């Protein structure tokens, strides 16, 4: 499950980053219902890493250019930052 979450999920264009992150947290809360030894909830730093890896590369570049390190952010701060980028890109498309 972890390898799939880390390497194979991407944010869909029609879903907002806020909804995508909420869905990821929902999936995380369901993991404990799988009957696999050692199956625990995913730590927040890992959720941040998964979120970082699922967005567009230019969003990741913008985060790094801003001087922020994704490993230093909590999930909500990372989602808020990407939400701002998402809003700005949608605003620019409307003009």
N, C-alpha and C positions, 0 to 999 in steps of 0.2 A: 504494500500500500504506500509506504513512504517513497520508494523509488518512483512509483507512478506519479504521486503528487509532486515530487520535486522535478521530474523531468518531462512529463507529458501533458500537463494541463496548461492551457493558455487562456488569457482573458479574451472573451468574445467581444467583437466590436460593438454588438448591440447591447451588451451588459455594461453597466457602469462599474467602475472599480469598487465602489461602495457595496453594490450588490454582489459582486464577485467575491470580495473579502468576506461578506456575511455568509455566503454559500460555503466558502472554505471553512469557516468556523463551525458551520452546521455539520459539515462532513466530519470535522474533527470530533465534535461531540458524539457522533454516531460510532466512531471507531471502537469505543469501549464495549459495544454490543456484539462485536465479532469475537468468537470464541477461539482466540489465538493466544498462546502463552506469551506473557510479557506485553500484551497489547495495551498501550497506555495512550492518553491524550498526547497530542503533539505539542511540544513546548512553544511558547510564544516566539522565541528567537528563530525557531525552525519555520513557523508560520510566516514570519517576516521574510525569511529567505525564499520560501515558496512564492509568496506574493511578489517579491522583487523579480523572481525569475519568470513569472507568468505575464508580465506586462511588456509593452513594446520596448525595444532596445533604446530608442531615443528618449523614452521616459527615464530609463536607468541612467543614461548619459547625462540628462538634465539634473538628476539627483546628485550625481557625482560632481558635476561642474559647480553645483551650488555649495560644495564643500561639506555636504552631509555624507555620512557613512551609513549605509543601510543596516549594518550590524549594531549601530549605536541607537537606533530608533525603536520605539515600541510599535506594535502593529498599527495602532490607531494613528500615530503620527505619520507612519509610512503611507497609510491609506489616505489620510488628509492631504499629504503632499501630492500624491498621484491624482487625487480628485481635483486639486487645483490645476494640475497640468491638463487633465482631461477637460475641465471647464474651459481653460484658455484655448485649447485646440478646437473645441466645438464652437467657441465664440469667434475664432479666426475664420473658421469655415463658413460662418454665416455672412461674412462680408466679402 
